[in-house]
Amino acid sequence: MTFSLLSLDKTTGILAGASATGNLCVGGWVLRGHPFGGLTASQGAEPNIVWGDETLKQMENGVSASNAIKGTTNNDPRREYRQIAAIDIDGKTNVYSGGKNGVIIDEIVEDGLVLAGNILSNRNVLKKMYDTFKKPHDSVEEKLIASLRAGAEAGGDSRGLMSAALLVFKPQQPPITLRVDYHETPIDQLENILKKIQEPAYDAWFKTLPSYQKEEKIPK
């Protein structure tokens, strides 16, 4: 149904994720994030958005991605129909993939980068996304879209695509969340939206918006 990529650049502190699916509203259903917690992609044949929220909440409280996923998924009786990927603010990653998410279910897990997919056309989808993400690009947003496109061109979701989204947190900047909830070519449309927000007038306005600020704890 869905393929997703989550990453943390430890040099810049940029958290970035993207997803595409053969169903509606992937940005609302799948991607979750917070700059002081990490990113999650909760997907599958029967995606559970609570998984994404709960895993993210645990990571915000200092729980690792691996332990957060275990704590979220263990007691769900329908977990075999679900998949979740997570990356925490230390770059630690993990995936849970239920075995009833289609014939082809795949994942790639390494420090700072995690990919997950289900109901895929073939096992080359995530590899092509991974290889593309590792190549240099002008911006992380363009890198995400190029990776989604590579996955789609490799076969992507076995049913085709309806929606795509990206979510980016950069230190001291407002978050970037772009969503195409329904379109015949959602990755192309996502790229068009990215180009629009990169135009000088919009970019200048965007930079006036507030960003997340971490609260300093005052010693008692």
Wavefront OBJ file of the C-alpha trace (Angstrom):
o trace
v 0.000 0.000 0.000
v 2.663 2.492 1.023
v 6.381 3.209 0.851
v 8.091 5.633 3.233
v 11.553 6.996 4.039
v 12.630 8.677 7.289
v 16.032 10.254 7.903
v 18.164 12.295 10.275
v 21.221 14.230 9.117
v 23.360 14.300 12.256
v 25.559 17.060 10.836
v 22.726 19.529 10.211
v 20.110 18.157 12.613
v 17.531 17.961 9.818
v 14.763 15.390 10.270
v 13.077 14.529 6.980
v 10.501 12.037 5.806
v 8.347 11.229 2.807
v 5.619 8.748 1.872
v 3.533 7.751 -1.122
v 0.621 5.344 -1.381
v -2.073 3.870 -3.602
v -4.725 5.272 -1.277
v -5.893 8.740 -0.219
v -4.322 11.199 2.232
v -0.963 9.596 3.006
v 0.241 12.771 4.732
v -2.601 12.673 7.230
v -2.662 8.921 7.785
v 1.004 7.949 7.766
v 3.571 10.639 8.581
v 4.069 12.008 12.101
v 6.943 14.035 13.535
v 8.297 16.402 16.133
v 11.744 18.042 16.068
v 12.474 16.915 19.639
v 11.090 13.392 19.210
v 11.725 12.105 15.703
v 9.588 10.791 12.865
v 7.189 7.895 12.374
v 5.459 6.321 9.392
v 2.515 4.147 10.451
v 1.109 2.302 7.460
v -0.062 -1.107 6.235
v -3.167 -2.898 5.034
v -4.978 -1.576 8.127
v -2.845 1.411 9.212
v -3.123 2.514 12.821
v -2.489 6.249 13.184
v -2.423 5.806 16.958
v 0.746 3.757 16.510
v 2.474 6.745 14.948
v 1.309 9.163 17.615
v 2.110 6.867 20.535
v 5.546 5.910 19.212
v 6.374 9.573 18.644
v 5.192 10.503 22.138
v 7.455 7.864 23.669
v 10.444 9.073 21.651
v 9.770 12.645 22.808
v 10.111 11.282 26.340
v 13.528 9.817 25.563
v 12.563 6.250 24.609
v 14.555 4.814 21.682
v 12.859 4.118 18.360
v 13.190 0.372 18.895
v 11.706 0.344 22.388
v 8.992 2.833 21.433
v 7.818 0.601 18.593
v 7.802 -2.448 20.839
v 5.769 -0.612 23.470
v 3.248 0.559 20.895
v 2.747 -2.591 18.850
v 2.905 -5.468 21.337
v -0.708 -5.326 22.544
v -2.450 -4.660 19.207
v -4.400 -7.781 18.132
v -4.387 -6.575 14.489
v -0.652 -5.850 14.390
v -0.044 -8.403 11.618
v -1.973 -6.069 9.281
v 0.126 -3.041 10.144
v 3.624 -1.658 9.619
v 5.481 1.160 11.355
v 8.907 2.754 10.879
v 10.494 5.206 13.322
v 13.621 7.291 13.754
v 14.473 9.036 17.019
v 16.476 12.231 17.556
v 19.668 10.217 18.046
v 19.213 8.679 14.606
v 18.324 5.231 15.920
v 15.802 3.452 13.719
v 13.506 0.457 13.687
v 10.609 -1.096 11.771
v 7.815 -3.454 12.715
v 6.278 -5.227 9.720
v 3.219 -7.417 10.210
v 3.195 -10.460 7.984
v -0.287 -9.853 6.531
v 0.502 -6.654 4.638
v 0.490 -8.146 1.148
v 2.805 -10.516 -0.653
v 5.797 -8.159 -0.775
v 6.730 -6.361 2.452
v 10.166 -4.794 2.768
v 12.346 -2.633 5.000
v 15.837 -1.120 5.108
v 17.160 -0.094 8.522
v 20.399 1.680 9.340
v 21.586 4.433 11.638
v 20.072 7.719 10.481
v 17.889 6.221 7.752
v 14.939 3.847 7.587
v 12.673 2.762 4.726
v 9.541 0.622 4.878
v 7.008 -0.586 2.324
v 4.075 -2.945 1.974
v 1.884 -4.238 -0.860
v 4.872 -3.447 -3.073
v 5.292 -4.450 -6.720
v 8.759 -5.891 -6.100
v 11.732 -5.850 -3.733
v 13.615 -3.324 -5.842
v 11.381 -0.411 -4.765
v 13.076 0.430 -1.464
v 16.554 -0.261 -2.836
v 16.043 2.293 -5.612
v 14.738 4.813 -3.063
v 17.730 4.149 -0.808
v 20.273 4.512 -3.639
v 18.662 7.759 -4.801
v 18.575 9.237 -1.305
v 22.305 8.583 -0.924
v 23.082 10.735 -3.971
v 23.764 14.494 -3.589
v 20.862 16.892 -4.215
v 20.395 20.648 -3.838
v 18.063 20.268 -0.844
v 16.678 17.570 1.398
v 13.192 18.260 0.022
v 14.399 17.555 -3.517
v 16.191 14.462 -2.250
v 12.943 13.165 -0.729
v 10.943 13.722 -3.900
v 13.644 12.129 -6.045
v 13.580 9.102 -3.758
v 9.792 8.800 -3.972
v 10.001 9.063 -7.746
v 12.684 6.370 -7.883
v 10.496 4.065 -5.818
v 7.498 4.710 -8.049
v 9.523 4.125 -11.216
v 10.798 0.851 -9.759
v 7.201 -0.347 -9.419
v 6.072 1.319 -6.188
v 2.704 0.413 -4.742
v 1.283 -2.518 -6.674
v -2.001 -0.593 -7.155
v -0.458 2.629 -8.446
v -0.336 5.930 -6.519
v -2.976 8.387 -5.301
v -1.221 10.537 -2.689
v 2.222 11.671 -1.533
v 3.655 13.820 1.256
v 6.824 15.085 2.848
v 7.647 16.421 6.311
v 10.850 18.282 7.187
v 12.121 19.771 10.439
v 15.155 22.051 10.232
v 16.688 23.594 13.367
v 15.453 27.125 14.054
v 13.052 27.041 11.092
v 9.317 26.449 10.710
v 8.405 22.878 9.748
v 7.720 22.068 6.116
v 4.757 19.766 5.580
v 3.509 19.265 2.026
v 0.615 16.971 1.163
v -1.073 15.818 -1.998
v -4.176 14.013 -0.753
v -5.392 12.849 -4.166
v -3.934 13.209 -7.643
v -3.337 11.022 -10.682
v 0.385 11.875 -10.478
v 0.884 12.804 -6.801
v 4.689 12.905 -6.826
v 4.689 15.344 -9.747
v 2.145 17.468 -7.913
v 4.220 17.340 -4.717
v 7.202 18.591 -6.704
v 5.083 21.433 -8.130
v 4.090 22.514 -4.614
v 7.729 22.416 -3.509
v 8.688 24.708 -6.387
v 5.926 27.130 -5.374
v 7.113 27.412 -1.755
v 10.676 27.969 -2.995
v 9.642 31.097 -4.902
v 11.244 34.233 -3.384
v 8.057 35.905 -2.115
v 6.767 32.802 -0.364
v 10.199 31.910 0.974
v 10.606 35.381 2.479
v 7.207 35.157 4.191
v 7.893 31.610 5.376
v 11.063 32.695 7.142
v 9.085 35.118 9.317
v 7.100 32.263 10.902
v 7.972 30.902 14.366
v 9.935 27.712 14.840
v 9.962 25.120 17.601
v 12.027 26.219 20.590
v 13.212 23.704 23.143
v 12.418 24.746 26.691
v 15.412 25.021 29.004
v 14.909 23.167 32.247
v 15.705 25.311 35.271
v 17.565 23.393 38.004
v 15.656 23.203 41.281
l 1 2 3 4 5 6 7 8 9 10 11 12 13 14 15 16 17 18 19 20 21 22 23 24 25 26 27 28 29 30 31 32 33 34 35 36 37 38 39 40 41 42 43 44 45 46 47 48 49 50 51 52 53 54 55 56 57 58 59 60 61 62 63 64 65 66 67 68 69 70 71 72 73 74 75 76 77 78 79 80 81 82 83 84 85 86 87 88 89 90 91 92 93 94 95 96 97 98 99 100 101 102 103 104 105 106 107 108 109 110 111 112 113 114 115 116 117 118 119 120 121 122 123 124 125 126 127 128 129 130 131 132 133 134 135 136 137 138 139 140 141 142 143 144 145 146 147 148 149 150 151 152 153 154 155 156 157 158 159 160 161 162 163 164 165 166 167 168 169 170 171 172 173 174 175 176 177 178 179 180 181 182 183 184 185 186 187 188 189 190 191 192 193 194 195 196 197 198 199 200 201 202 203 204 205 206 207 208 209 210 211 212 213 214 215 216 217 218 219 220
